[in-house]
Each structure stands twice: as C-alpha cells, then as structure tokens.
Amino acid sequence: MQSHLFRQVTIVAPGSKHHSQTADVLIENGRIAKIAASITPGSAQVHEVNGLHLSPGWMDLQAHLCDPGYEHRETLETGANAAAAGGFTAVLVMPDTQPVTQTKAGVEYILRRSSHFATELIPAGALSVNLEGKELAELYDMHLAGAKAFTDGNQPLNHAGLLVRALMYAHNFGGRIHVRCDDKSISAGGQMHEGVMSTSLGLKGIPALAEELMVARNIYLAEYAGTPVHLMALSSARSVQLVREAKAKGLPLTAAVHAANLFFTDEALADFDTNCKVNPPLRGEEDRQALLAGLADGTIDCISSGHLPEDAESKVVEFDLAHFGMTGLETAYALVQTTAALQPGKLVETLCHNPRRIAGLEIPTVEEGAAANLTFFCPAQQWTFTKAHIRSLSQNTPFIGTSFKGKVYGVFNRGIFSGNK
C-alpha cells in the first residue's frame, strides 16, 4: 500500500486528544502511523493543501444506488465513487432495487460486490415484503447477514399495526427501523410543496400535513413500542417542532434532513426544473429556516444526501411526468457548508457521529495505530460544481454551474485514498 503524508491538517475529532490541533498525519499500511508537528515524508505521497481539515469518515444514511435491476441509473461502483467524492466512507444503501433487498442473498450481494471500494456500502433490508407494506420481510435473517437497518425507503409504511409489530420484533435483536413520513391518502398526485408557488405554477401540491400526520403517528408508535425509530427526511417546520417536543419527553427517536431541503425552497421550481422535483418536496422559507434551527439545536440528528439517480428519459420530460429525485452524494457537504456554515465539531457530529450511532456502527478514531477511516475537506474553499465533478452514472442534478463554499478533498478507508481534483 502507498503511504500518504498530509501536511498541516486541522484535525476535527471530538473526543480525541488531537481534536482542534494542526499537525502532519502519516498513513502507512492503511493505519495512522504518526501524528506530529512535522514528519519527514520518506517515500510517502505528500498532500499539502491550504485549509485542509481531517475528520473521522462521514456516513450517509439514505442513498438509492439502484443495483441490482436499474444499473442504467447507478451501479454499486459508480455510487461508491460518488459517495467518496462527497466525503462519505460509509453509505446506507436503500433496498428499492429489482429484486428488492429483502433476503440474506440480497444483503450478501451488496456486501460482496462492494468489499473492495473505499466507501463501505452497508445494506438496509426491506421492512415489508416487496416494499408493499402488507407483511414483514425476513428481518432477522437479513440482520444476521449484515443489514444494519430496515426500511421501505421512500415508500411510507401506512399500516400502523405492521410498524408496531416491526418495532417490537426488531427490538429483540437490536434491529433499527427507518421510516418515511408521508400520508399517501393526502399527498397522492402531488407534484411539489402546496403553497403560493404551486398555485402560481398550476401544479397539484403536496401538503405539509401529509408529512406531519405521519410524524405524529410514528412518534406515538415509537412511544408505545418503547423502541427507537428513525424519521428519514423531515421537510416542514411543524415536523421539526413535533420531534423537538417528543425528544424533550425522552422518547426514543432520531431524525434526518436531506441536504437539498436546507439549501432550496419551492422557489427553485419557478422555471419547472425537473431536477428540483424531489420527495419530500422543497418547501417554503419558513420551513427551511426551521430545518436549519432543528439542525443547530440537535432536534435533527443528521444530514442525508437523499441520493436518487434517474436517467434522462425520466427527467427530461413534462414536469408532471418526471420522476422524483436528484443525485446528492457529491454535493451534500457543499450544500450544508454553504447554507448552514456549521462549526467543524457540529459538522462531524451530524455527518459522522450521529449517522454511525443510528446505524449501530463504531465511530472511527483519529489516533496513532488506528485504522485510517478519514474524510479530508476544505471548509473555506470556493469552487464551482461542473459536469466534471459528477461521479454518479446519472446527471439529474440542478447544481451544475453552482458556486459553493466548502469542498471535499478526498477520503481514506480500507487502505485506499480516493481524492478529488
């Protein structure tokens, strides 16, 4: 393995004795060999970048990688490459593939095919058979095979009884349940956030009520079952407040927000850009500010990419025919840093510590002798996202030509350095 020396990096690793220090970091044979004020490089490849920061490797809790079944949109390899470009050394892979990831074999397929990538692809198994919300999938078998969560992805589980049974059953073996909050009887047919913009564009809206009712229901169910539940993608101010109140009571739940919902409002749809057609939808400025406040005060635990690749045939069409979704792995950090400008310690908490705790994974350490599972980033760097930065197989992103503050330099994991230009 090639040795790497990172010159004068600022270490962001709360809990480590090296936290907030600026030092040279030498990686040899996949491990952190030395951290010191100055290190002689020897034969190591030297990385010397102005403003470079280092933290434990980040994790994304919601990425749709489409493989198997939809490899024309994304493969495990291209998805892992996009994740590495975005600074993620681990990604929770959604089960909405063909066939659905709902068996031991499906879980093992993802683990086996991705074992040599710098970014670890961690399978989430289906919560219900075929994501239909009618009967539980084989949760325990998938757990034994390596699934770290159970979810129907973007399909909400409207069957309350089934969710209660899933929570109680998973509690027996430490399984983790992740759910989307969307009452389809209210949101069905909606194209964007219900508000002034949807009215002016003549598009059927998706009321925030559809999310908020399910947030409230899922909070009640988690309380009844006494089992943690993760709410995957909050988008409204009322949802944030409901979670804040539930956490104040000590109820066992966590929550995430998609990076795009922190950056955009429904104004981004004024010119019918289908790349901004996402679910949960981009909502109003009041909602966006409430999401940022929820992130700042810990009501929202983590930031997800919501990475959902789509081919051109699904996006370059009339707005009401376009599929929901945008790619997000490569741009998630830049969106957050540009919009929220989180302090480095808070950034690592929301992109590394909390996602790994929610998934039940060990948090990497930044200490001499530890395995190198690291993300390198430049918080102050100004840059413009172009097609050359896309590592995903799909290009359904609205950010081409967008200027950002904060860029990922690369990741080191499994003995591999994967860097950005």
C-alpha positions in Angstrom: 0.0 0.0 0.0 1.2 3.5 -0.8 2.0 5.7 2.2 0.4 9.1 2.4 1.5 12.2 4.3 -1.0 15.0 4.9 0.8 18.2 5.8 -0.5 20.7 8.4 -4.1 19.4 8.5 -6.6 20.7 11.1 -7.9 17.6 13.0 -11.6 17.7 13.8 -12.3 14.7 16.0 -14.3 15.5 19.2 -13.2 13.1 21.9 -9.6 12.7 20.5 -6.6 14.2 22.2 -5.7 15.6 18.8 -9.0 17.5 18.3 -8.5 21.0 17.0 -4.8 20.5 16.5 -3.0 21.3 13.3 -0.4 18.6 12.5 1.2 16.3 9.9 -0.6 13.0 9.6 1.2 10.0 8.2 -0.8 6.9 6.9 1.0 3.7 6.3 -0.4 0.2 5.5 -4.0 1.6 6.0 -3.3 2.9 9.5 -2.5 6.2 11.1 1.2 5.7 11.7 2.1 9.1 13.2 0.6 12.4 14.2 3.2 15.1 14.9 4.0 18.8 14.4 6.3 17.8 11.5 7.0 14.5 9.8 9.7 13.6 7.3 7.9 12.1 4.2 10.3 9.4 3.2 8.6 7.6 0.3 5.1 8.8 1.2 3.0 10.7 -1.2 2.7 14.2 0.1 -0.6 16.1 0.3 -0.2 19.8 1.0 -3.4 21.8 0.6 -4.3 25.2 2.1 -7.0 25.0 4.8 -7.2 21.2 4.7 -9.2 19.6 7.6 -9.4 15.9 8.6 -12.2 14.1 10.5 -13.4 10.6 11.1 -15.1 9.3 7.9 -18.6 10.5 7.2 -21.7 8.4 6.7 -24.8 8.9 4.6 -28.0 7.2 5.9 -30.0 7.4 2.7 -28.7 6.6 -0.8 -30.5 4.8 -3.5 -27.9 3.0 -5.6 -30.3 1.1 -8.0 -28.1 -2.0 -8.2 -29.3 -4.7 -8.9 -32.0 -4.1 -11.5 -31.6 -0.4 -12.5 -27.9 -0.3 -13.4 -28.6 2.1 -16.2 -29.2 4.7 -13.4 -26.4 3.7 -11.0 -24.2 0.8 -10.1 -22.7 -0.1 -6.8 -19.3 1.0 -8.1 -20.4 4.4 -9.5 -22.5 5.0 -6.4 -19.5 4.3 -4.2 -17.4 6.6 -6.4 -19.9 9.4 -6.0 -20.0 8.8 -2.2 -16.2 9.0 -1.9 -16.2 12.2 -4.0 -18.7 13.6 -1.4 -16.6 12.6 1.6 -18.5 9.6 2.7 -16.7 6.5 3.8 -19.9 4.6 4.5 -23.3 4.7 2.9 -26.6 3.0 4.0 -27.9 1.6 0.7 -31.7 1.6 0.3 -33.5 -1.7 -0.7 -35.6 -0.3 -3.6 -33.9 -2.4 -6.2 -35.0 -5.2 -8.5 -35.2 -7.7 -6.9 -35.9 -5.8 -3.6 -33.1 -6.3 -1.0 -35.3 -8.5 1.3 -33.3 -11.7 1.7 -30.0 -12.9 3.1 -28.7 -13.3 -0.5 -29.7 -9.7 -1.4 -27.7 -8.4 1.6 -24.7 -10.5 0.8 -24.7 -9.4 -2.8 -24.2 -5.8 -1.8 -21.5 -6.6 0.8 -19.6 -9.0 -1.6 -19.7 -6.7 -4.6 -18.6 -3.6 -2.6 -15.9 -5.2 -0.5 -13.0 -3.5 -2.4 -14.4 0.0 -2.5 -13.0 2.9 -0.5 -16.6 3.7 0.6 -18.3 0.9 2.5 -21.8 0.1 1.2 -24.0 -1.0 4.1 -27.2 -2.7 3.1 -30.6 -1.7 4.5 -33.1 -4.5 4.2 -36.7 -4.1 3.2 -39.1 -3.6 6.1 -42.0 -5.2 4.3 -42.2 -7.8 1.5 -41.6 -6.1 -1.9 -42.0 -2.7 -0.1 -45.7 -3.2 -0.3 -46.5 -2.5 3.4 -48.5 -5.7 3.9 -46.3 -8.2 5.7 -42.9 -8.1 7.4 -39.9 -9.2 5.4 -37.4 -11.6 6.9 -35.8 -9.0 9.2 -33.7 -11.4 11.4 -32.2 -13.3 8.5 -31.1 -10.1 6.9 -29.8 -8.8 10.2 -27.6 -11.9 10.6 -26.3 -11.4 7.0 -25.2 -7.8 7.8 -28.2 -5.5 7.2 -27.9 -2.5 9.6 -31.4 -1.1 9.2 -34.8 -2.0 7.9 -36.8 0.4 5.8 -39.1 0.7 2.8 -37.0 3.6 1.5 -39.2 6.3 0.0 -42.3 4.2 0.5 -44.1 5.2 3.7 -45.4 2.3 5.8 -49.1 3.4 6.2 -50.0 0.2 8.1 -49.7 1.3 11.7 -50.1 -2.2 13.1 -47.4 -3.6 10.9 -45.0 -0.9 12.0 -45.7 -1.6 15.7 -45.0 -5.3 15.1 -41.8 -4.4 13.3 -40.6 -2.2 16.1 -41.3 -4.8 18.8 -39.8 -7.6 16.7 -36.7 -5.7 15.8 -36.2 -4.7 19.4 -35.5 -8.3 20.3 -32.3 -8.4 18.2 -31.3 -4.7 18.1 -32.7 -4.1 14.6 -33.1 -0.5 13.6 -36.3 0.8 11.8 -36.1 3.8 9.5 -39.4 5.2 8.1 -40.5 7.9 5.7 -43.4 10.1 6.9 -45.9 10.7 4.1 -49.7 10.0 4.2 -50.3 9.0 0.6 -54.1 9.5 1.0 -53.3 13.2 1.3 -50.2 13.6 -0.9 -51.1 11.3 -3.8 -50.7 13.0 -7.2 -48.9 16.0 -5.7 -46.0 17.4 -7.7 -44.4 19.9 -5.3 -45.0 21.7 -2.0 -48.5 23.0 -1.6 -48.3 26.8 -1.4 -48.3 30.0 -3.3 -45.7 28.7 -5.8 -47.7 25.5 -6.6 -50.8 27.6 -7.1 -49.0 30.1 -9.4 -47.5 27.2 -11.5 -50.8 25.3 -11.7 -49.3 22.2 -10.1 -51.0 19.9 -7.6 -49.4 20.4 -4.2 -48.1 18.1 -1.5 -49.4 19.5 1.8 -47.0 19.6 4.7 -49.9 18.0 6.6 -49.2 14.7 4.8 -45.8 14.5 6.5 -46.8 15.9 9.8 -49.6 13.5 10.5 -47.2 10.6 9.9 -44.5 12.2 12.1 -47.0 12.4 14.9 -48.3 8.9 14.3 -44.8 7.4 14.2 -43.8 9.2 17.4 -46.8 7.7 19.2 -46.0 4.2 17.8 -42.3 4.5 19.0 -43.5 5.5 22.4 -46.0 2.6 22.6 -43.4 0.1 21.4 -40.6 1.5 23.5 -38.3 1.1 20.5 -36.2 3.7 18.7 -37.4 4.8 15.3 -35.6 6.9 12.8 -37.5 9.5 10.8 -35.7 9.7 7.5 -36.4 13.0 5.8 -38.1 15.9 7.6 -39.1 18.8 5.5 -41.6 21.0 7.4 -41.5 23.4 10.3 -44.3 21.6 12.2 -42.5 18.2 11.8 -39.4 19.7 13.4 -41.4 21.0 16.3 -43.2 17.6 16.8 -39.8 15.9 17.0 -38.4 18.6 19.3 -41.4 18.1 21.7 -41.0 14.3 21.6 -37.3 14.4 22.3 -38.0 16.7 25.3 -40.1 13.9 26.7 -37.2 11.5 26.3 -38.9 9.4 23.5 -36.6 7.1 21.5 -36.4 8.7 18.1 -33.9 10.3 15.7 -34.4 12.4 12.6 -32.6 13.4 9.4 -33.0 16.1 6.8 -32.0 16.0 3.1 -29.2 18.4 2.3 -31.3 19.9 -0.6 -34.1 20.9 1.8 -31.6 23.0 3.7 -30.4 24.8 0.5 -33.5 25.3 -1.6 -37.1 26.4 -1.2 -40.0 25.8 -3.6 -38.9 28.9 -5.4 -36.4 26.7 -7.2 -39.2 25.2 -9.2 -40.3 28.6 -10.7 -38.9 27.5 -14.1 -40.2 23.9 -13.9 -36.7 22.4 -13.3 -37.5 18.7 -13.0 -34.1 18.2 -11.3 -35.7 20.0 -8.3 -38.7 17.7 -8.3 -37.9 15.7 -5.1 -39.8 14.0 -2.4 -40.1 15.2 0.3 -40.6 18.4 -1.6 -38.7 21.6 -1.3 -40.9 23.7 0.9 -41.2 27.3 1.9 -38.6 29.6 3.5 -40.2 29.3 7.0 -39.8 25.5 6.7 -36.2 25.8 5.5 -35.3 28.1 8.4 -37.0 25.7 10.9 -34.9 22.8 9.5 -31.7 24.8 10.0 -32.8 25.7 13.5 -33.6 22.0 14.2 -30.2 21.0 13.0 -28.5 23.6 15.1 -30.2 22.6 18.4 -30.0 18.9 17.9 -33.6 18.2 17.1 -32.4 16.9 13.7 -29.6 14.4 14.3 -28.0 14.1 10.9 -28.0 15.2 7.2 -28.6 12.7 4.4 -27.9 13.0 0.7 -31.2 11.5 -0.4 -29.2 10.5 -3.5 -31.7 9.2 -6.1 -30.3 8.8 -9.6 -32.7 9.0 -12.6 -32.0 8.6 -16.3 -32.7 11.4 -18.8 -35.8 9.7 -20.0 -37.3 10.1 -16.5 -36.3 13.7 -16.1 -36.2 15.4 -19.5 -40.0 15.3 -19.8 -43.0 17.4 -18.9 -42.9 18.3 -15.2 -45.9 16.2 -14.1 -44.4 13.1 -15.9 -41.0 13.5 -14.4 -39.8 11.1 -11.6 -39.0 12.5 -8.2 -35.3 12.6 -7.2 -31.9 14.2 -7.6 -28.4 13.0 -7.1 -26.8 14.3 -3.9 -23.8 12.4 -2.8 -21.2 14.6 -4.5 -22.8 17.9 -3.3 -24.3 17.2 0.2 -21.4 18.6 2.1 -21.1 21.7 -0.1 -24.8 22.4 0.3 -24.6 22.2 4.1 -21.4 24.2 4.4 -22.6 26.9 2.0 -26.0 27.2 3.7 -25.6 26.3 7.3 -21.9 27.0 7.8 -21.7 24.6 10.7 -18.8 24.7 13.1 -16.4 21.8 12.4 -17.3 19.9 15.5 -21.0 20.2 14.8 -20.4 19.2 11.2 -18.6 16.0 12.3 -21.4 15.2 14.7 -24.1 15.5 12.0 -22.2 13.8 9.2 -20.2 11.2 11.1 -21.0 10.5 14.8 -24.8 10.6 14.7 -25.3 8.6 11.5 -23.0 5.9 12.7 -24.7 5.7 16.1 -28.1 5.5 14.4 -26.8 2.6 12.2 -25.1 0.9 15.2 -21.6 1.3 13.7 -18.4 2.1 15.5 -17.1 5.7 15.2 -13.6 5.8 13.6 -10.9 7.2 15.8 -8.1 9.6 14.9 -5.3 8.2 17.0 -1.9 6.7 16.1 -2.3 3.0 15.3 -6.0 3.2 14.4 -7.3 2.1 11.1 -7.5 5.1 8.8 -11.1 5.8 8.1 -11.0 9.5 7.3 -12.5 12.4 5.4 -10.5 15.3 4.2 -12.2 18.6 3.4 -11.5 22.4 3.0 -14.3 24.4 4.7 -13.3 27.7 3.2 -12.6 26.7 -0.4 -14.7 28.4 -3.0 -15.4 26.3 -6.1 -18.0 25.7 -8.8 -19.6 22.4 -9.4 -19.4 21.2 -13.1 -20.1 18.0 -15.0 -16.5 17.0 -14.5 -17.3 16.6 -10.7 -20.1 14.1 -11.3 -19.1 10.5 -10.4 -22.7 9.2 -10.4 -23.8 7.4 -13.6 -26.8 9.8 -13.7 -26.8 13.6 -14.0 -30.1 14.6 -12.6 -28.6 17.4 -10.5 -29.6 21.1 -10.5 -26.2 22.2 -9.3 -24.1 22.3 -12.5 -22.7 25.8 -12.6 -23.4 26.5 -8.9 -20.8 28.1 -6.7 -20.2 26.6 -3.3 -18.1 27.2 -0.2 -16.6 24.1 1.2 -15.1 21.2 -0.8 -14.2 17.6 -0.1 -10.6 16.8 -0.9 -10.9 13.1 -0.6 -11.4 10.0 1.7 -9.1 7.4 3.0 -10.6 4.0 4.0 -9.7 0.3 3.6 -6.2 1.3 2.7 -7.4 3.3 -0.3 -7.1 7.1 -0.9 -9.8 8.4 -3.2 -9.3 12.1 -4.0 -11.0 14.9 -5.9 -9.3 17.3 -8.3 
